[in-house]
Amino acid sequence: MTIFRQNRVDLVVLDHFLEDGLGTTLATEMKRLKPQIPVVILSGAMELPDGFDVADLFISKLEPTVVVLDTIARLLKIIDKRDDD
């Protein structure tokens, strides 16, 4: 959170299960501070976790790397287009 608060950040990718909490909790705090920053949550969970909708995108870790990267790239294009409008 210190890096997020004190630096320019273009994108955040969080694991859902963190050592000291949940990605959805951290994403909620990040969106409160900087709502314009896209937040992606990755998870190995089989079901969508409660509160996942705070993130801009939820991706399963079971997806191949190329699918994860392509999905994030599409999200960034949507955000760039939205910022241009």
C-alpha contacts under 8 A as a table, 3 or more apart, distances in Angstrom:
res1	aa1	res2	aa2	distance
1	M	4	F	4.90
1	M	5	R	5.95
1	M	30	M	7.83
2	T	5	R	5.14
2	T	6	Q	6.02
3	I	6	Q	5.33
3	I	7	N	5.71
4	F	7	N	5.71
4	F	8	R	7.30
4	F	9	V	6.45
4	F	30	M	7.72
5	R	33	L	7.82
9	V	12	V	7.39
9	V	37	I	7.16
10	D	37	I	6.13
10	D	38	P	7.28
11	L	37	I	5.96
11	L	38	P	5.24
11	L	39	V	6.15
11	L	40	V	7.83
12	V	37	I	7.42
12	V	38	P	6.34
12	V	39	V	4.76
12	V	40	V	6.08
13	V	39	V	5.97
13	V	40	V	4.69
13	V	41	I	5.81
13	V	42	L	7.14
14	L	23	G	5.86
14	L	27	A	7.87
14	L	39	V	7.47
14	L	40	V	6.14
14	L	41	I	4.79
14	L	42	L	6.02
15	D	18	L	6.36
15	D	23	G	5.81
15	D	41	I	5.66
15	D	42	L	4.82
15	D	43	S	5.81
16	H	22	L	5.38
16	H	23	G	4.04
16	H	24	T	6.50
16	H	41	I	5.93
16	H	42	L	5.91
16	H	43	S	5.22
17	F	21	G	6.72
17	F	22	L	5.13
17	F	23	G	6.15
17	F	43	S	7.18
18	L	21	G	5.13
18	L	22	L	5.41
18	L	23	G	6.44
21	G	25	T	7.22
21	G	26	L	7.89
22	L	25	T	5.37
22	L	26	L	6.59
23	G	26	L	5.06
23	G	27	A	5.90
23	G	41	I	6.66
24	T	27	A	4.95
24	T	28	T	6.09
24	T	41	I	7.58
24	T	50	D	7.88
24	T	51	G	5.88
24	T	52	F	5.82
24	T	54	V	6.99
24	T	55	A	7.33
25	T	28	T	5.18
25	T	29	E	6.55
25	T	51	G	7.92
26	L	29	E	5.21
26	L	30	M	6.21
27	A	30	M	4.99
27	A	31	K	6.01
27	A	39	V	6.60
27	A	54	V	6.68
27	A	55	A	6.29
28	T	31	K	5.23
28	T	32	R	6.18
28	T	54	V	6.03
28	T	55	A	7.71
29	E	32	R	5.06
29	E	33	L	6.39
30	M	33	L	5.19
30	M	34	K	5.91
30	M	35	P	7.17
31	K	34	K	5.09
31	K	35	P	4.20
31	K	36	Q	7.43
31	K	37	I	7.17
31	K	39	V	7.87
31	K	54	V	7.60
32	R	35	P	5.87
34	K	37	I	5.83
35	P	38	P	7.70
38	P	55	A	7.41
38	P	56	D	5.81
39	V	55	A	5.19
39	V	56	D	5.39
39	V	57	L	6.75
40	V	55	A	5.84
40	V	56	D	5.89
40	V	57	L	4.77
40	V	58	F	5.81
40	V	59	I	7.38
40	V	72	I	7.93
41	I	52	F	7.77
41	I	55	A	6.62
41	I	57	L	6.35
41	I	58	F	4.87
41	I	59	I	6.26
42	L	58	F	6.00
42	L	59	I	4.92
42	L	60	S	5.64
42	L	61	K	5.90
43	S	58	F	7.71
43	S	59	I	6.55
43	S	60	S	5.11
43	S	61	K	5.34
44	G	60	S	5.76
44	G	61	K	4.98
44	G	62	L	6.55
45	A	48	L	7.09
45	A	49	P	7.70
45	A	60	S	7.32
46	M	60	S	7.97
48	L	52	F	6.68
49	P	52	F	5.62
51	G	54	V	6.05
52	F	55	A	5.87
52	F	58	F	6.96
53	D	56	D	7.16
53	D	57	L	7.91
55	A	58	F	6.84
57	L	75	L	7.80
59	I	63	E	7.49
59	I	68	V	6.94
60	S	63	E	5.70
61	K	64	P	7.73
63	E	67	V	6.18
63	E	68	V	6.39
64	P	67	V	5.36
64	P	68	V	6.47
65	T	68	V	5.06
65	T	69	L	6.17
66	V	69	L	5.20
66	V	70	D	6.01
67	V	70	D	5.05
67	V	71	T	5.97
68	V	71	T	5.20
68	V	72	I	6.25
69	L	72	I	5.16
69	L	73	A	6.08
70	D	73	A	5.00
70	D	74	R	6.21
71	T	74	R	5.16
71	T	75	L	6.34
72	I	75	L	5.02
72	I	76	L	6.27
73	A	76	L	5.13
73	A	77	K	6.28
74	R	77	K	5.10
74	R	78	I	6.30
75	L	78	I	5.16
75	L	79	I	6.27
76	L	79	I	5.03
76	L	80	D	6.02
77	K	80	D	5.03
77	K	81	K	6.07
78	I	81	K	5.16
78	I	82	R	6.13
79	I	82	R	4.98
79	I	83	D	6.12
80	D	83	D	5.10
80	D	84	D	6.28
81	K	84	D	5.09
81	K	85	D	6.51
82	R	85	D	5.33
